[in-house]
Amino acid sequence: MRRAGYRLSFDAADLDAVAAHAFLTCAYWCEGIPLATVQRAIQHSLCIALHADGLGQVGFARAVTDRTTFAYLCDVYVLEDHRGQGLADWMVQSLLAHPDLQGLRRFMLFTRDAHPLYARHGFKPLATPQRGMEVVRPGIYLQPARPPDA
């Protein structure tokens, strides 16, 4: 998929985990995430990469999914120099249109500040937030690694 100097790709061989890591390690939702963790997450998710002609990967998103009933949209970004052109919309729209993500019972995401972006694609606040539960470990990647037998 091409558009004015950019292209999108679902091809695993076309995803640059190092580029994704460079952004994600500084992102508020996963600060300090190790490269190996990003690589493993990419292997187990449906991912889309945004490439700028001659510049490489400048955006990324992934869906953690069983490709049948549920998906969780996460790690969506477009580098600052490429924002304001509708590229995140294009990337999210293309990911949501992927054949493996059709007919899902539930598609979730969490965001601190991009509600208008996702609302344009049909996302709404939780209908029954009192039913949801979570285990949250903020800063988990910033803590020193513990030895396996500790």
N, C-alpha and C positions, 0 to 999 in steps of 0.2 A: 504494500500500500504506500503510495507516494503522494506528496503534497508540497509544493513550493519549497524545495530545498530540504525536505525532511522525508523520512520513510519510517514505517512501523514494521516490526518483525516479531513473529511468534517463534521463529526458529531458534532452538536451544543453542545451536552453534553460533548464532548471531547475537547472543546475550553476553554482555561484558560484565561479569561479576565484580571485577576490580573497580570498574567505573561505578557500578551500583554501590559497592562498599564505600567508595570515597564520599558519596553523598550520605548514605545511611548512617555511617559511623558518627556523623555530626547531627543527625535528625533528632528532634525532641523525643520521638517515640522509641528510639533504639540506640541512643548515644553510646558509642564505644563498642558497638557490635563487632565481633571478630569476623575477618574475611571468611574463615572456614564455615562460620554459621550462615553467612549470606550465601555462600556457594551451596550449602546443603539445603537451605530454604528454596533456592532457585530450582534445584533438582526435583524437589517435591511439590512444586507449584506450577500453575499455568501462568507464564510470564509474557509480557510484551515489552519490547524495547523501542525507544524513539531515538533515531539516528539523524544527525544533521550532516548533510553532504560535506565531506572533507574534515569533519570534526569528531566523528565517532558518536558514541552513545551520550545523549543529553537528557534522556528521560527514561522512566521505567515504571512498571506497575506489575503486581502479581496478585493472583487469586489462589488462595489456599482452598482446595475443593476436592470433593469426592466425584465431581463431574456428573452427579446424578440428582442429589437432593439439596446440597448446601454449598455455599462459597463465602469466603471472607476476603474482601478486597483490602489490600494493604500495600505499604511501601511505594505509594504513588508519589512521583516527583518529576519535575521538569527543572533543569538548571536555570538559575536566575536570568542569565543572558538570553534565554529563549522563551521566557514567560510573556504573557500578554498577547499571544498570537492564536489562542484557542487550541494549543497543542495538547494540554492536559485533557480538555474535552474530547478531542479526537482520539486520544489514547484510551481514555476510559470508555468511550462509546464503542471503540473497536474491540476492546477486551470484553465488554458486556455482550457484544454481538457474536462472540466466538461460539461455534456450534456446540462445544462441550459444556457451555454454561446456559443452555436454553432449557426451560421447564423446571428450573430449580424451585424448591419450596421456599427457600430463604437465602437471601444474599445480604450480608452484613458488612459494616465497616465502622471504624471509629475515627473521628477527626477532631482536632482542636479548633481549626479555623477555616476549613474549606467546605462548609455546609452548602453554600450556594452552588459550587461546582457539582457536588453529588446530587443535590436536589434536582438539577437539570436532567439528571439521568434516572429519576424516579425514586431515589432514596428519601426516606422520611424518618423522623424521630421514632424510636421504638414504640410500638403500639401498646405494649404491656411491659414497661421497664421493670415492674415489680416482679416479673417472672425471671428476669435475667440474673445471673450470678457470674462472678469472675474471680480469678486469682490474678492479682497484679503484682509484678515485681519490678517497680521502677528502679532504674540504675543497675539492673542485674549485670550488665556488661561492663560496668565500671568497677565492679568488685574484683579483688584478686581471685584468680582461679584456685580452687581447692584441690588438693591431691585426691586421686580416686578413692583411696582407702581412709579418708578423713571422716 
